[in-house]
Amino acid sequence: MINGHPSILIAHSDETLRERYRQLLAPLPAHILEARDGGEALRLAGEHGLALILLEVRLPGLDGGEAKRLRHGRNLQAPIILVAHSRGDADSARHGYCEGVVDCLNDAPADPGTLSRKAGVFVELYASRMAMRATIAQLEHEKELLHARCTQIQKGQKRAYYWATRDALTHLPNRAMFEERLELTMKLAARAHRRVAVGFMDLDGFKQVNDRYGHAAGDELLTRVSQRLQQAMRESDTVARLGGDEFALLLENLDASVAAEFLRDRVHRIVCAPLVLDATLGGAPAVVRPRASIGIALFPDHAGTREALLKQADASMYAAKRNGGGVRLCQGDGHPVFAGA
């Protein structure tokens, strides 16, 4: 299209006839292109989108096979109206130029307006096709924008959900996510007749680390402890930070003695190993030996509901803390019993 109008190619060797056809087609909303031979016709067809090709049957430099090339490229398979010098030319042309030929006219048509009317139809069809293509392209563009927007919203929702269910410092599950997982795990365990162990852990002496080395050191200690907990626990277990220096542990399919032994011999030992913080005091690195109190309660042994199970684990943890730390296993009546420090 040129200046927003479709193009019509007049490919004829006779300059007088080209001018005549130009005058007949001038009222149409189309840009008129002219070619005097086959080479020029092919060049113009390759450079422009054509609504119609008005083609001389015996155009120099163009045979029937080459005529097919006029309808490739940017011209959207442009229809061809053949211009014949005689009836014999017209009959032979229909055979040699059959592809894309929609009509065949004599050089001197009986009704000159016939050409203008027919060409007008193809100009309108071409304009409609281009408008449809533009609409489809716009819809595709809007589809891409919508897809990008949906992807952005989904990512935002994932980020929002992540931070709504995660601790900002350690990136561990928070209390809400831990309780949601615990509820689901208890339901599955009840169906399979399995146990679920819940451990509450509190760092003893955490305030002294903050007071001595600063809150940045306290945050680092919490982060390092969370990493140690994840290292110590099984892949199927859950570690969460409830807030402050309190952590929660969820262990599946362990009985009381195994849970207590696992938390005492592995988790408590790994968590309480000495570590060096980035903080310094008087130029010396901060070496901290974390101390922890862990309380354990089992479902269904010690409680049948999530709230009760958490309460039992919390009570066991505070009992362990009152007795100098270590690991304590809850008793069914709510009174914790010693399970090893």
C-alpha positions in Angstrom: 0.0 0.0 0.0 1.1 3.6 -0.8 -0.1 6.5 1.3 -2.7 4.2 2.8 -4.2 3.1 -0.6 -3.9 -0.3 -2.3 -1.9 -0.5 -5.5 -3.0 -1.7 -8.9 -0.3 -2.8 -11.4 -0.9 -2.1 -15.1 1.5 -4.3 -17.0 1.2 -3.5 -20.7 3.7 -2.8 -23.4 1.6 -0.2 -25.1 2.0 3.2 -23.5 -1.3 4.5 -25.0 -3.3 1.7 -23.6 -1.5 2.0 -20.2 -2.6 5.7 -20.1 -6.1 4.7 -21.1 -6.4 2.1 -18.3 -4.9 4.6 -15.9 -7.7 7.0 -16.7 -10.3 4.3 -16.3 -9.0 3.3 -12.9 -8.2 6.9 -11.7 -11.5 7.3 -9.7 -10.6 4.3 -7.5 -9.0 4.8 -4.1 -5.9 3.0 -5.4 -2.3 3.9 -6.4 -1.6 3.0 -10.0 1.7 1.4 -10.9 2.8 0.8 -14.5 5.2 -1.7 -16.1 6.2 -1.9 -19.8 7.7 -5.4 -19.7 7.9 -8.5 -17.6 11.1 -7.6 -15.7 9.6 -4.3 -14.5 6.3 -6.0 -13.7 8.1 -8.6 -11.5 10.1 -5.9 -9.8 7.1 -3.8 -8.9 5.1 -6.9 -7.8 8.0 -7.7 -5.4 8.1 -4.2 -3.9 4.4 -3.5 -3.4 1.3 -5.1 -2.1 -1.1 -5.3 -5.0 -4.9 -5.4 -5.0 -5.1 -6.3 -8.7 -2.8 -7.0 -11.7 -4.0 -5.9 -15.1 -1.7 -8.0 -17.3 -1.2 -8.0 -21.1 -1.3 -11.6 -22.4 1.8 -11.3 -24.5 3.7 -8.9 -22.3 7.4 -9.0 -23.4 9.7 -10.8 -21.0 6.9 -12.7 -19.2 5.6 -16.1 -20.0 2.9 -18.1 -18.2 5.3 -19.6 -15.7 6.8 -16.3 -14.8 3.4 -14.8 -14.5 2.8 -16.9 -11.4 5.7 -15.1 -9.7 3.6 -11.9 -9.8 1.4 -13.4 -7.2 4.0 -14.1 -4.6 5.7 -12.0 -2.0 3.9 -8.9 -0.6 0.9 -8.9 -2.9 -1.3 -11.3 -1.1 -1.9 -13.6 -4.1 -3.2 -10.7 -6.2 -5.9 -11.5 -8.7 -5.0 -11.1 -12.4 -7.2 -9.6 -15.2 -5.8 -10.5 -18.5 -5.8 -8.0 -21.4 -5.9 -9.9 -24.7 -5.4 -8.5 -28.2 -7.8 -11.0 -29.8 -10.2 -13.9 -29.0 -7.4 -16.4 -29.8 -5.1 -14.7 -27.4 -7.7 -14.8 -24.7 -8.4 -18.5 -25.1 -4.6 -19.4 -25.0 -4.1 -17.0 -22.1 -6.7 -18.7 -20.0 -4.8 -22.0 -20.4 -1.3 -20.5 -19.8 -2.2 -18.1 -17.0 -4.9 -20.1 -15.3 -3.6 -19.5 -11.8 -5.0 -16.4 -10.3 -6.8 -15.2 -13.4 -10.2 -13.9 -12.6 -11.2 -12.4 -16.0 -10.0 -11.7 -19.5 -10.8 -8.5 -21.3 -10.1 -7.2 -24.8 -7.8 -4.3 -25.3 -10.8 -2.3 -26.4 -13.6 -3.4 -24.0 -17.2 -2.8 -25.2 -18.1 -1.2 -21.8 -15.1 0.7 -20.4 -16.9 1.0 -17.1 -16.7 -2.8 -16.6 -13.0 -2.7 -15.8 -13.5 0.1 -13.3 -16.3 -1.7 -11.5 -14.4 -5.0 -11.4 -11.2 -3.4 -10.2 -13.2 -1.5 -7.5 -14.4 -4.8 -6.1 -10.8 -6.1 -5.8 -9.6 -2.9 -4.2 -12.3 -3.1 -1.6 -11.5 -6.8 -1.0 -7.8 -5.9 -0.6 -8.5 -3.1 1.8 -10.8 -5.4 3.8 -8.1 -8.0 3.9 -5.5 -5.6 5.1 -7.8 -4.2 7.7 -8.5 -7.7 8.9 -4.8 -8.4 9.1 -4.2 -5.2 11.0 -7.0 -6.3 13.4 -5.5 -9.7 13.9 -2.1 -8.2 14.4 -3.5 -5.8 17.0 -5.4 -8.7 18.7 -2.1 -10.7 18.8 -0.3 -7.8 20.3 -3.0 -7.3 22.9 -2.9 -11.1 23.6 0.8 -10.8 24.2 0.3 -7.8 26.5 -2.4 -9.7 28.3 -0.3 -12.8 28.7 2.6 -10.7 30.0 0.3 -9.0 32.4 -1.2 -12.3 33.6 2.4 -13.6 34.0 3.3 -10.5 36.0 0.2 -10.9 38.2 0.9 -14.6 38.8 4.5 -13.8 39.8 3.2 -11.1 42.1 0.7 -13.5 43.6 3.4 -16.1 44.1 5.7 -13.5 45.7 2.8 -12.3 47.9 1.9 -15.8 49.0 5.6 -16.6 49.6 6.1 -13.7 51.9 2.7 -14.2 53.6 3.8 -17.7 54.5 7.5 -17.2 55.1 9.7 -15.6 57.8 11.3 -12.5 56.5 14.7 -13.1 58.1 15.3 -16.8 57.7 12.8 -17.6 54.8 11.6 -20.5 56.8 7.8 -21.2 56.9 6.1 -18.9 59.5 3.6 -19.8 62.1 0.6 -19.7 59.7 2.2 -22.0 57.2 3.5 -24.4 59.9 0.0 -24.7 61.4 -1.5 -25.3 58.0 1.0 -28.1 57.2 0.5 -29.6 60.7 -3.3 -29.7 60.2 -2.9 -31.5 56.9 -0.2 -33.9 58.2 -2.4 -34.9 61.2 -5.3 -35.7 58.9 -3.2 -37.8 56.7 -1.5 -39.5 59.7 -5.0 -40.3 61.2 -6.0 -42.1 58.0 -2.8 -44.1 57.8 -2.6 -44.7 61.6 0.7 -43.0 61.9 2.2 -40.7 64.4 3.2 -37.0 64.0 5.8 -35.4 66.3 5.9 -31.7 66.9 8.9 -30.0 68.5 9.1 -26.5 69.9 12.6 -25.1 70.2 13.8 -21.9 72.0 17.4 -20.6 72.0 18.6 -20.1 75.6 20.6 -16.9 76.2 19.7 -15.3 72.9 19.1 -12.0 74.6 22.7 -12.0 75.8 24.0 -12.3 72.2 22.0 -9.3 71.2 23.1 -7.3 74.2 26.8 -8.2 73.7 27.3 -8.2 70.0 24.3 -6.2 68.7 21.1 -7.0 66.9 22.9 -7.8 63.6 24.7 -10.6 65.3 21.4 -11.8 66.8 19.9 -11.9 63.3 22.9 -13.8 62.0 22.6 -16.3 64.8 19.0 -16.9 64.0 19.8 -17.3 60.3 22.7 -19.7 61.0 20.6 -21.8 63.5 17.7 -22.0 60.9 20.3 -23.4 58.4 21.5 -25.9 60.9 18.0 -27.0 61.6 17.3 -27.6 57.9 20.6 -29.5 57.7 19.7 -31.7 60.7 16.1 -32.5 59.8 15.0 -35.0 57.3 13.8 -33.9 53.9 10.2 -34.8 54.6 10.2 -32.7 57.9 9.3 -29.1 58.3 11.2 -26.4 60.1 9.5 -23.1 60.9 10.3 -19.9 62.7 7.4 -18.9 65.0 9.0 -15.5 66.0 11.8 -14.2 68.0 14.1 -17.1 68.9 11.4 -19.8 68.8 11.3 -22.5 66.1 8.8 -25.3 65.4 9.6 -28.7 64.0 7.3 -31.2 62.3 8.3 -34.8 62.0 6.2 -37.5 60.4 5.9 -41.2 61.2 8.1 -41.4 64.3 7.2 -42.9 67.7 8.0 -41.2 71.0 11.4 -42.8 71.7 12.7 -42.4 68.1 11.5 -38.7 67.9 13.2 -37.9 71.3 16.4 -39.7 70.3 16.5 -38.0 66.9 16.0 -34.5 68.3 18.5 -35.1 71.1 21.3 -36.9 69.2 21.1 -35.1 65.9 19.1 -31.9 65.9 20.1 -30.6 69.4 23.8 -31.6 68.8 24.0 -29.8 65.4 22.2 -26.7 66.6 24.4 -26.3 69.7 27.7 -26.7 68.0 29.9 -23.6 68.4 29.8 -21.1 65.5 31.8 -17.9 64.6 29.7 -14.8 63.8 30.7 -11.9 61.6 30.4 -9.6 64.6 33.5 -8.8 66.7 34.1 -7.6 70.2 37.3 -5.7 71.0 38.7 -6.9 67.7 38.1 -10.5 68.5 35.6 -12.6 66.5 32.3 -13.5 68.2 32.4 -17.2 69.0 28.9 -18.3 70.2 27.8 -21.7 71.5 24.0 -21.8 71.0 22.0 -23.5 73.7 18.5 -24.8 73.0 15.5 -26.1 74.8 13.3 -28.5 72.8 9.9 -29.8 73.8 8.2 -32.7 72.0 4.5 -33.8 71.7 3.1 -36.6 69.6 -0.2 -37.1 67.7 -2.3 -39.0 68.7 -0.4 -40.0 71.8 -0.4 -36.7 73.6 -3.2 -34.8 71.9 -5.9 -35.3 69.2 -6.2 -31.7 67.9 -3.7 -29.2 66.4 -4.3 -26.7 69.2 -3.8 -29.2 71.9 -0.7 -30.7 70.3 1.0 -27.3 70.0 0.1 -26.5 73.6 1.7 -29.8 74.8 4.8 -29.2 72.8 5.1 -25.6 74.1 4.6 -26.8 77.7 7.3 -29.4 77.2 9.7 -26.8 75.8 9.3 -24.5 78.8 9.8 -27.5 81.1 13.1 -28.3 79.4 14.1 -24.6 79.7 13.3 -24.6 83.5 15.6 -27.6 83.8 18.6 -26.2 82.1 17.7 -27.0 78.4 17.9 -30.1 76.4 15.1 -32.2 74.9 11.8 -33.1 76.8 9.1 -35.4 75.7 5.5 -34.7 76.8 3.5 -37.1 78.8 -0.2 -37.8 77.9 -1.5 -35.9 80.9 0.4 -32.8 79.9 3.2 -33.2 82.4 6.6 -33.5 80.6 9.0 -36.3 81.5 12.8 -36.2 81.1 14.0 -37.6 77.8 17.7 -36.7 78.0 19.6 -33.4 77.9 
